[in-house]
């Protein structure tokens, strides 16, 4: 449990706010209990299912394909029990789950469909489902990564049904935020709201399947596998269990789910120990991980190839090194940014341009760039889909820390001239609207946050297309800045910035003035003080 240091008393208004509500697809003649949920089927709904291997010689007990493109492999004899958990609450772990149980014996990842019966399970291997000539799957062939091919008989697990409510629930969900409150005898009262990337060990994904699997994935790469079933459909109430035993003991609990029309799910849980008076309450807000309706990665977009990305954006010299919150060295080959040597050369970023491959699937990213640390471990992966101008429109990223991982999605929009006019970086308070006038970026608004920056420009031409999002344009993009130097994040202002002025929380802050030199940018406040070095850069020969 993550507890706020302030320990403020929880308001019971929250319970009223999370009463389940639905957007009905039915007509007015239906009762509330009969209403359905308007969420499109997930991408792999038609091929999803759990396949239990009946051959006891198999090292695997079951393989399950989730409807959103995630899979679960259970190794034989592993079971689902996580004995180290204190089981009075589901979404907050008072003790860490054992890695030997929830990781080593359970494999979780994403998969892609190769053909009607073959699937590539990333990080595990390739499987092929074979039928007896009809609709019933009877055998599975498994080719683990680095292992020998093996074939076993299987039985498809029974499902919870095919009603609208079950169909809406059964997919993979990404956690947006968690609100926890409660009382325990050691810490007293607590109340906290947090996002998955704010706490080590926080829940980051939840997967429900029609076969009754309920998987919780945490950002420290721990997993917990549970079972679920409907306790009361009309009340949208689910009962879950760690061991598939459905008595009324302490091994299971109840949660309530509600949906909204924007592919979001809210899960509410309450628990109280009447002997100790300890209680726990949580509200978890989630969004569909891979929504079929808004998954722009499957759109058929014609990406221009008449020029390389770099040629379309950079009309002058190409940068060699840039020092703006860290020194980066850029390597260009034949009009493409291929590598960035980051953090003084200790880390390496590599770009792959998949859209040049005529056999690329529409669901595969057009561009991918990966950062490797000096020890060879992966720091992050960014998958990029491009628009008809050749600029990034959707970016899916996954970050790997020493102790946990997290992911988020970014989206971008441009005007007809290729100027970036909107970006949602994917994390809190990083949504921006950009206003351009006569080819120059004159205003940046941080949406959902009272923060605006206005810019003025000199008559000096921005001949080398320099654009520094963080240090000048007040946009906290972090690793997305590399897309600009690859020619994938729109075009630059025509002129060099002369000054900026911030309006934040209803107050104006002093002007900052900028002075451009051959290899650096200087700045000072409008009080006429000394100039300070802000950015350094060099150009390739």
N, C-alpha and C positions, 0 to 999 in steps of 0.2 A: 504494500500500500504506500502511496505517496501522500504525505500529509503536509498541509500548509503550516508554516511556523506560527501563523497568526491564530490558528485554531478557532475560527469564528463559527458560531452556531449555524447549523444547516437550516434553511428555510423550507418548510413543508409545501411552499408554493411549487417547488420543483416537481413534486409528485403529480400535481394537477397539470403541469405543462407537458408532461410526457405521456398523458393518456393517449393510447393508440388512435390515430386517425388515418383514414384512407381516402384516396381520390378514386372514386368509383367509375368503372367503365360501364356499369349497368344502367338500366332505365329507372324511372322513379317508382316503378311498381315493386322493385326489389327491396327487401328489408336491409337494415345495416349489416346484419349477420351474413347476408347472401352477396354483399357487394364484393367486387373483385379488385385487383390491384393493377394499375396501368404501368407496368415495367416491361419493356421489350425482352424477349428471350435472350439470354447471354450467347456469346459467340459459339460455344461448343455444346449447346444444349442437346443437339440431336445425337451426339456421340458420347455423352457423359454416362457414367455408370461405374459400379464397383464390381470387380471380378475376383471372386474368392477361389483360390487355387486348391483343388481337392487332392492333388498328389502330395503326400506328406514328405516326399523326397525333395520337394522344392525348398530353396532357402527363403522363399517369399510366401507370405500368408495371403496377401491380397494386393491388387493394384487398382487404384481408383482414379478415373479421369473426371475432374470437376468441370462444371458447365462453363466456367470462365477461363479455362485454359490452364488450370493448376492441377497437379497430380499428387497422389499420396501412395507411397509404397510402404507396406507394413512387412517387416521381416518376421519370419516364422518364429513363434515362441515369445515374441516381444510383449504382446498384450498392450493394453491401453493404460494400465494403472500407473499413476504417478504418486507414489506413496509419500513423497516429501511435501506434497501440497497440504496446506491447511484448507479444508474443502468447504468452508462456510461461504466463500465468495469466489466468483468465477473470473472476473476481469482484474482482480488485484491479487497478486501472489505474495503471501507473507513469508514464504520461503521459496528459494529458487528451485525450479524443476530440475530433476537429475538429467544432465546431458546424456548419460548412458541410456536412459529410457526414452527421452523425448527427442533426441537427435540421432544417436547412433542406430537405433532400431526403427526409426521412422524417417523416410526420405520424402521431402516436400519440395516441389519446384514447379516450373512452368513447362508446358508441352506444346508442340505444334503438330498438326496433322499432315502427314506426307501424302497419303492417299486414303481411300475409303476404309482401309483396315489397318494402316500402319501409322504409328505415332512416335515422334522423337521426344523423349522425356529428358529435358536438359539436365545435365549433371548425373544422369542415371544410365540411359541407354535407349535402345529402340525396341518397341514391342509391336507385335502383329496379332490382331484378334481374328480368329478363324471361326466361321459358322458351319453348320451342318447342311448348308444349302438353303436354309431359310433365314429367319430373323434371330435365331438363338445362337449365342456365342458358346462354343464348346471347348475351344483350345486357345492357348496363348503361347506365342513364341517370344522369348526374351533374349535380347542380345545386350548384356550389360557392357558399359564402357570398359574396355580392357579385358573382357571375359569371353567365355565360350557361349555360343547360342544354345538355348535349351527350350523345350516345349513341354507344356503341362496342360492337363484338363482343368477347366474352370466352370464355375457356376456363377451366373450373374445374381447379385444380391437383390432381395426384394426392396421395393421403394416405398416411400411414404405416400405415394399417390401422384396424380397429375393435375390437381386442382390449381386454380390461379394463385392462391395464397402460397402454396408450397413452391410453385414455379417462381414466384417473385423472390422468395427467400433463398432458394438453393442456387448459390453462386458465390464468388469470392468478393469480400468487402474490405476496403481499406479504411483504417481508423483515422478520423479527422481530429477528434478530441475526446477526452474522458473527463467527466466530472465525478469525483469521489467525495463522499462525506460519511461520517460515522462517529462512533465512540468505541474506544477500547480501554481496558483498565490500566494499560501501561502509559499510553500517550494522551488519553483523554479525548476530547472532541477535536475533529479535524475536518477540513474542507479545502479541496483543491481542484482546479481545472488545469489540464495540461494537454499538450500534443505529443505524439509518439516520439518526435525527435528531441523533446525536452528532457526526457528521463531515460536513463539506461534501464533496460528490462521492461519497458512499457509495451503493451500490446499494440501491434501494428496492422495485423490482418486477421480476418475471421473467414472461414470457409464453411458453408453448410452444403450438404449433398442430400439428394433424395434417398440415398441408402441409409441415412441416419447418422452419417459422420459429421462431427462438429469439431473443426480444427482451429485452435488459437495459435497464432504465430507472433513471437515477440521480437523486438528489434535487437536483442542479444543473440539471435539465431536459435533460441529455445523454442520448442513446440509442445503443445499439449493436445492430445487427441481425446475427444469425448464422444458420447452418443447423445442424440436428441430425438424427441418425438413431440407431437402436439399434445399438450395437456388440455387446452381449451381453445379450439379454433376461433370461436366467436369472440373471445377476449384476447386473441392473438398471443396466447400464453404457451410457452415452450417449457418442457421439463428436460433437464439434461442429467447425464450420469457419466461417471468415469469408467465404470466397469460393465455397463449394459445390464445392470440389475435394477429392476424397477419396483422395489419396495418403497416404503415411505421413510426410510432411515436417513442418515446424514450423507449418504453417498450421492445424492442428487439434489438439485434445487430448481427453482423456477426463474425464468426471465420473460419479459414482455417485449414484443417487437412492434414497431410502427414504421410505416413507409411514407415517403413524400414523392411528389411527381417528378422530382429532379434526380431520380435514381439514388436516393439516400435512404438509409435505414437508421433507426434509433433503437437501441437495446437498453432496457431498464431492468435493474436487479435490486432486490432488497432482501436483507437477511438480518435476523435478530436472534441472539441467544438469550432466552428468557431466564436462564439461571444466572448468568453474569451481567445481564442487561447490556452487553456489547451489541452494537448494530452496525450495519454496513449498507450503503446505498450508492449505486453508480448509474450514471447515464452516459452511454457511449454513442457518439455520432459517427456514422460510417457512410462512405460513398462507394458505389459499385466500382470494382477494380478495372474492369474491361467492358464498359457498356457498349453494346452493339450499335445502338442508335447514334451515339456521339463519337464512336471510335473512328476518327478521321484517317487513321492509318490504312484503312481498307479502301479509301477512295482512289479512283483511277485518276491520278494527277499527271499531266504531261510536264516534265521538268525540262527547262531549256538546256540544250547542250551545244548551242552555237558558240558560246564562250564558256570558259571555265568560271567557277564562282569568283575567283580572285580577279580575273579579267573584267568581270561585270562591275565590281565594286571599286577596285584600286586602279586609278588612272595615272598615278605618279609612282613614287618609289615604294617598295615593300619594306616593312619594318624588319629589322634583324633582331634587336633586343628591345624589350619594353620593361621598365621598372615602375609599375603602379600597384603598390601593395604586393610586392614580390617580383623578382626578376624572372622574366620568361625569354627564352631564345626560340625564334620561329624558323622552321625549316620548310621551304617551299620547293616543290618539284613540278615542272610542267604546268603551272597555273593552279596548283592545288596546295593547300597547307597540309603537310603530311605528318609533321611532328612538332611538338612544343616541348622543349627542355625546361621544366619548371623548377622553382625553388632552388635556384643556383645550380641546376643540372642534376640534382639528386633524384627528381621524379621525371617521368617521361609520359607525354600524352601522344597517342597515336590516332590518326584519323583514317577511317575506311569509307570509301565512297561507293556504297552498294548500288546506287541508282544507275551506275554505268553498266551494270550487269543486266543484259536483256532478259535473263531468266529469273530475275528477282521477283519474289512474291510480293503482292501489294501489301500484305500484312507485315512484311519485314521492313525495318527502318531504311530510309534512303541513305542516311549517313550515321556512322557510329564513331564516337571517340571515347577512348579508354585511358585512364591514368593509372600507371603502374609506379609503385614506390621503388626505392633503390634496392630493396630486398626481393623484388619481383612480385610482391602481393598487389592486388588490385585495390585502388583507392575508390574509384567510381567508374560507372559506365553510363554514357549518355546516348540514347537512341533518338534519332532526329528524323521527322518526316517533313518534306519540303512542299511548298506551294507552287503554283504555276509560274511564279517569278524566280523560283530557285532559292527562296528564303525559308528559314525554319518556321513552321507553323505549329508543330507539336513536338515536345521533347519529353521523353520518359527517362528518368534518371534513377540510378540506384547507387547509394553510397555505402562503403564498407569501412567501419572503424575497427579499432583493435578489439572492441568488446561487443559491438552491435552494428546493425545495418538499418537503413531507412531509405524510402524512395518517395518521389513525388513527380507530378507532371506539370510541365510549363506549356503555355500557349502564347502565340504571337499573331498579330494582325498588322497589315501594311496598307498604305495607300497605293494608288496606281503608279506612282513614281518610285516605289520601292522604299519609302520611309517607314520605319517602325512606328506605328501609332498606338499600339496597345501591347502590353505584356502582363501576363499573370505568371510570376516566377514559380508559383506552386506552394509557397510557404507563407505564413501569416504576415500581413502588412507589406507584401511585395507585389502589389498589383498596381500597374502604372498606365496612365494615359499620356500620350505625347502629342503636342501640338506643333505643327510646322508652318512657317510662313516664308514664302519666297525661297524655299530650299533650305532654310535654317530651322533648327529645333529651338523654339522660343519659350516653351513651357513644358514642365513635367509635373503631373499631378499624381501623388501617391493616393490611390483610391482607398475608400474606407478608413482613411486616416487624414486628419487635417494638416496636410503637408504639401506645399506647392513651391516649385522653384521656377523663377523667370530668368531668361537669358537675353543678353544683348551681344551684338557681334561687331567686329571690326571690319574694315574693308579688305583685310588680308585674305586671300584665297586659301582654302584648305586643300592645297594642291595634292597632298599626299594622303588625303582621306583619313586623317587621324580622328578617332572618336574614343573617349575615355569615359565609360559609363559610370564607374564608381566615383572617381576622384573629381570629375567635373559635373556630370549630369545627375548626381545624387541618386543613382539607381543601384541597389544592392543585388547584383546579378551573380556574384561569385563566379563559378566555372562557366556560366553561359557566355561570358565575355569572349571566350575563345571562338565562339561561332562567328563573331564579327570579323576577327582577323582571318577566318577561313572564307569570308565573303558570303556568309549564310545568315546574317542578321540585319539585312537592309543596307541602305546607302548612308553616307555621312553628310553632315551639314556642308553647305558650299563655302562658308567662311569660318574663320577661327573665332572662338568665343572671346568676348572682351570682359564680360562681368556676369555675375549671377546674384540673385536676390531670393532668399527663402522666406516664405510665409508659413509659419507652423503654429498650430494651436491658437490661432487668432492673433499672433504677434509677428511683426516683421523683424528680421535679423539683419545685421549689417551686410552691405554689399561685399562681394569678393571680386577683385580684379585679377585678370590673368595677363601674363606677358609671355609671349612665345619666342623661343630662341631656336637655333638650329637643331639642338639635341635635348631640349628640356622645356618644361612649362613651369613658370613661377607664378605665385599668387600672393596677394596681400589683402587685408581688410581695407575698407574704404577710409580708415583713419589716417592713411598716408604713411604707415609704418614701413618697415623693411620688407623687401621681397623675400619669399621663402620658396625653396625648391619643392615642387609638388610631384612632377613626373619626369623621368628621364627616358630617352629612346635613341636608338641608332637605326640607320637604314642599311639594307643590303647593298653590296657593290653592284 
